[in-house]
């Protein structure tokens, strides 16, 4: 009878010890292990805006289409800029003629005797030739600008990527600098993991990273590229007198700040089927203990 009682106590103690050890393992894993569920797939998003204004005459792409660098996205009415180009070329031709005439005149006066042409007339002719040459150069620059504006009526993709949030249609008026669509650079996908500040001592640039997507069982590999050096301080605002307006309240429970950590993929092809904004779990495979051992 006494033996069976001791056995029950022993079994209870074993289970209690196992529960304590398991709880400690979960605590250490949650508080000190360098991993986070708060990961996001990100990419460089380019806002496509025209460099000239005008009516959109053609949209050559559709929403979510993949385009290559240099492909035409949409075209702005070219007629006005063709007229500006013709006007600039005519102005250049006129300045070319004046430059030639002034140059010949200055050359003739330089060859005449001082009894026929005074030195003042020679200097005036040379000055007029220089002015004509400067006007010619200005007309040439205006012609080049008109040609550039004509070329910019075709808005082209600056990188390989995916067209998204397409809101431009034929007949719309496009203004200079006003974004008409977004282009996601297909070669710029990366992971932004938001780690608690208490876990930063376990992270270092170059550490191997395991990335698990929430949308499936695929496991991707990467490495820490950089760690952000600043986040917004919500408790430090600026008052009306341009003085610091510090929040006077203090919470006994202080939540650890989340620091963005940039993770690059080891194989860029792994990012081909990813979508910017997807969530993932980021786990650091090489932490502080491993680096110390090394």
C-alpha positions as CSV (number, residue, x, y, z in Angstrom):
1,X,0.0,0.0,0.0
2,X,2.8,2.4,1.0
3,X,4.7,1.5,-2.2
4,X,1.8,2.3,-4.4
5,X,1.4,5.7,-2.7
6,X,5.1,6.5,-3.2
7,X,4.7,5.5,-6.9
8,X,1.8,7.8,-7.3
9,X,3.8,10.7,-5.7
10,X,6.7,9.8,-8.0
11,X,4.6,9.8,-11.1
12,X,3.0,13.1,-10.1
13,X,6.4,14.6,-9.4
14,X,7.7,13.4,-12.8
15,X,4.8,14.9,-14.6
16,X,5.1,18.2,-12.7
17,X,8.8,18.4,-13.5
18,X,8.1,17.6,-17.2
19,X,5.5,20.4,-17.2
20,X,7.9,22.9,-15.6
21,X,10.7,22.0,-18.1
22,X,8.3,22.2,-21.0
23,X,7.0,25.5,-19.8
24,X,10.5,26.8,-19.5
25,X,11.3,25.6,-23.0
26,X,8.2,27.4,-24.4
27,X,9.2,30.6,-22.5
28,X,12.8,30.5,-23.8
29,X,11.6,29.7,-27.3
30,X,9.2,32.6,-27.3
31,X,11.4,35.2,-25.5
32,X,14.9,34.5,-26.7
33,X,14.7,32.5,-29.9
34,X,15.2,34.7,-32.9
35,X,12.0,34.2,-34.9
36,X,8.9,36.1,-35.6
37,X,5.5,35.5,-37.2
38,X,5.3,39.1,-38.2
39,X,7.0,38.9,-41.6
40,X,6.0,40.6,-44.8
41,X,6.9,40.0,-48.4
42,X,7.9,43.4,-49.9
43,X,9.1,44.8,-53.2
44,X,10.1,48.1,-54.8
45,X,7.0,49.8,-56.1
46,X,7.6,52.3,-58.8
47,X,4.9,55.0,-59.4
48,X,4.7,55.6,-63.1
49,X,4.0,59.2,-64.0
50,X,4.4,60.9,-67.3
51,X,7.1,63.5,-68.0
52,X,4.8,65.5,-70.3
53,X,1.1,66.4,-70.1
54,X,-1.6,65.5,-72.6
55,X,-4.5,63.3,-73.5
56,X,-3.8,59.5,-73.3
57,X,-4.4,58.1,-76.7
58,X,-3.5,54.5,-76.1
59,X,-2.9,52.1,-73.2
60,X,-0.7,49.2,-74.2
61,X,-1.0,47.1,-71.0
62,X,-3.6,45.6,-68.8
63,X,-3.8,45.3,-65.1
64,X,-1.5,42.7,-63.5
65,X,0.4,42.2,-66.7
66,X,4.1,41.4,-66.7
67,X,6.2,43.9,-68.7
68,X,9.8,44.1,-69.7
69,X,12.1,47.1,-69.3
70,X,11.5,49.5,-72.2
71,X,8.0,48.2,-73.1
72,X,5.5,51.0,-73.9
73,X,2.9,51.3,-71.1
74,X,0.7,54.1,-72.5
75,X,1.0,56.9,-75.1
76,X,0.1,60.6,-74.8
77,X,-1.1,62.6,-77.7
78,X,1.9,63.3,-79.9
79,X,0.5,65.9,-82.3
80,X,1.2,69.0,-80.1
81,X,4.8,67.8,-79.4
82,X,5.4,67.1,-83.1
83,X,4.4,70.7,-83.9
84,X,6.7,71.9,-81.1
85,X,9.5,69.8,-82.6
86,X,8.9,71.3,-86.1
87,X,8.9,74.8,-84.6
88,X,12.2,74.2,-82.8
89,X,13.8,72.8,-85.9
90,X,12.7,75.9,-87.9
91,X,14.1,78.2,-85.2
92,X,17.3,76.3,-85.3
93,X,17.5,76.6,-89.1
94,X,17.0,80.4,-88.8
95,X,19.7,80.7,-86.1
96,X,22.0,78.6,-88.3
97,X,21.5,81.1,-91.2
98,X,22.1,84.1,-89.0
99,X,25.2,82.4,-87.4
100,X,26.7,81.8,-90.9
101,X,25.9,85.4,-92.0
102,X,27.4,87.0,-88.9
103,X,30.5,84.8,-89.1
104,X,31.2,85.7,-92.8
105,X,30.6,89.4,-92.0
106,X,33.1,89.3,-89.1
107,X,35.6,87.5,-91.3
108,X,35.3,90.0,-94.1
109,X,35.8,92.9,-91.7
110,X,38.8,91.3,-90.2
111,X,40.4,91.1,-93.7
112,X,39.8,94.8,-94.6
113,X,42.4,97.5,-94.1
114,X,42.2,99.8,-91.1
115,X,41.6,102.8,-93.5
116,X,38.3,101.2,-94.6
117,X,37.0,99.6,-91.4
118,X,37.7,100.9,-88.0
119,X,38.7,98.7,-85.1
120,X,35.4,99.5,-83.4
121,X,33.5,98.0,-86.4
122,X,35.6,94.9,-86.3
123,X,34.9,94.4,-82.6
124,X,31.1,95.0,-83.2
125,X,31.1,92.4,-86.0
126,X,32.9,89.9,-83.9
127,X,30.5,90.5,-81.0
128,X,27.5,90.0,-83.3
129,X,29.0,86.7,-84.5
130,X,29.4,85.5,-81.0
131,X,25.8,86.5,-80.1
132,X,24.6,84.6,-83.2
133,X,26.5,81.5,-82.2
134,X,25.1,81.7,-78.7
135,X,21.6,82.0,-80.1
136,X,22.3,79.0,-82.3
137,X,23.4,76.9,-79.3
138,X,20.2,77.9,-77.4
139,X,18.1,77.0,-80.4
140,X,19.9,73.6,-80.6
141,X,19.1,73.0,-76.9
142,X,15.5,73.9,-77.5
143,X,15.3,71.5,-80.4
144,X,16.8,68.7,-78.2
145,X,14.3,69.5,-75.5
146,X,11.4,69.3,-78.0
147,X,12.7,66.0,-79.3
148,X,13.0,64.7,-75.7
149,X,9.4,65.8,-75.0
150,X,8.2,64.0,-78.1
151,X,10.0,60.8,-77.1
152,X,8.5,61.1,-73.6
153,X,5.0,60.9,-75.0
154,X,5.5,57.2,-75.0
155,X,5.7,56.2,-71.3
156,X,7.9,53.1,-71.0
157,X,8.6,50.6,-68.2
158,X,11.8,51.5,-66.3
159,X,12.2,47.9,-65.0
160,X,10.9,44.4,-65.5
161,X,7.8,44.0,-63.3
162,X,4.1,43.7,-62.9
163,X,1.6,46.4,-63.7
164,X,-0.8,47.0,-60.8
165,X,-3.5,49.4,-59.7
166,X,-4.0,50.5,-63.3
167,X,-6.3,53.5,-63.5
168,X,-5.5,55.1,-66.8
169,X,-7.6,54.8,-69.9
170,X,-7.6,56.2,-73.4
171,X,-9.1,59.7,-73.2
172,X,-7.9,60.5,-69.7
173,X,-5.8,63.6,-69.3
174,X,-2.3,62.8,-67.8
175,X,-0.5,65.6,-66.0
176,X,3.2,65.9,-65.4
177,X,4.3,64.1,-62.3
178,X,0.9,62.6,-61.5
179,X,1.2,58.8,-61.1
180,X,-1.1,56.8,-63.4
181,X,-0.2,53.3,-62.3
182,X,2.2,51.3,-60.1
183,X,4.9,48.9,-61.3
184,X,6.2,46.2,-59.0
185,X,9.9,45.5,-59.7
186,X,10.1,41.7,-60.2
187,X,13.8,41.6,-59.2
188,X,13.4,43.5,-55.9
189,X,11.4,41.1,-53.7
190,X,12.6,40.7,-50.2
191,X,11.3,39.9,-46.7
192,X,10.8,42.5,-43.9
193,X,10.7,40.7,-40.5
194,X,9.5,42.7,-37.6
195,X,11.5,41.4,-34.6
196,X,11.0,42.5,-31.0
197,X,13.8,44.6,-29.7
198,X,14.6,42.0,-27.0
199,X,15.7,39.6,-29.8
200,X,18.1,42.0,-31.6
201,X,21.1,40.6,-29.6
202,X,20.5,37.3,-31.3
203,X,20.6,38.8,-34.9
204,X,23.5,39.8,-37.1
205,X,23.9,40.7,-40.7
206,X,24.6,37.6,-42.8
207,X,22.8,35.1,-40.5
208,X,20.9,32.4,-42.4
209,X,17.1,32.7,-42.4
210,X,14.3,30.3,-42.9
211,X,11.1,31.7,-44.4
212,X,7.8,29.9,-44.1
213,X,4.9,31.3,-46.0
214,X,1.4,31.3,-44.5
215,X,-0.1,30.4,-47.8
216,X,1.6,27.0,-48.0
217,X,4.2,24.6,-46.8
218,X,7.0,25.9,-49.0
219,X,10.2,26.8,-47.0
220,X,12.4,29.4,-48.5
221,X,16.0,30.3,-47.6
222,X,17.6,33.7,-47.2
223,X,20.0,35.8,-45.1
224,X,19.8,39.0,-43.1
225,X,20.8,41.9,-45.4
226,X,20.4,44.8,-42.9
227,X,18.7,45.9,-39.7
228,X,16.8,49.1,-39.5
229,X,18.4,51.9,-37.5
230,X,15.3,53.9,-36.5
231,X,11.6,53.7,-35.9
232,X,9.0,56.4,-35.1
233,X,8.7,57.5,-31.4
234,X,5.0,57.9,-30.9
235,X,5.4,59.5,-27.4
236,X,7.5,62.4,-28.7
237,X,5.3,64.9,-30.5
238,X,5.9,68.6,-31.1
239,X,3.6,71.1,-29.4
240,X,2.3,74.5,-30.6
241,X,5.4,76.3,-29.3
242,X,7.6,73.8,-31.2
243,X,8.5,72.2,-27.8
244,X,8.5,68.5,-27.1
245,X,5.1,67.2,-26.1
246,X,5.9,64.1,-24.1
247,X,3.1,61.8,-23.0
248,X,3.0,62.0,-19.2
249,X,1.3,58.6,-18.7
250,X,3.4,55.4,-18.1
251,X,2.1,51.9,-18.5
252,X,3.5,49.3,-16.1
253,X,3.4,46.7,-18.9
254,X,5.7,47.9,-21.6
255,X,5.6,46.1,-25.0
256,X,8.8,45.6,-26.8
257,X,9.2,47.7,-30.0
258,X,9.2,46.0,-33.3
259,X,12.4,46.6,-35.4
260,X,12.3,45.9,-39.2
261,X,14.9,43.5,-40.4
262,X,15.5,43.2,-44.1
263,X,16.0,39.6,-45.4
264,X,17.2,38.8,-49.0
265,X,16.5,35.6,-50.7
266,X,19.4,33.3,-51.4
267,X,17.8,32.3,-54.7
268,X,16.1,35.2,-56.5
269,X,14.0,32.7,-58.5
270,X,12.2,31.7,-55.2
271,X,10.4,35.1,-55.3
272,X,8.8,34.6,-58.7
273,X,5.5,33.4,-57.4
274,X,5.4,35.7,-54.4
275,X,3.1,38.7,-53.9
276,X,4.1,41.8,-52.1
277,X,2.1,42.0,-48.9
278,X,2.0,38.3,-48.1
279,X,2.7,37.2,-44.5
280,X,5.3,34.7,-43.4
281,X,7.2,33.4,-40.4
282,X,10.9,34.3,-40.3
283,X,13.3,32.1,-38.3
284,X,17.0,32.9,-37.8
285,X,19.0,29.7,-38.2
286,X,22.3,31.1,-36.9
287,X,21.9,33.0,-33.6
288,X,24.1,34.5,-31.0
289,X,25.1,31.1,-29.4
290,X,26.1,29.7,-32.8
291,X,28.3,32.8,-33.6
292,X,30.0,32.6,-30.2
293,X,30.8,29.0,-30.7
294,X,32.2,29.8,-34.1
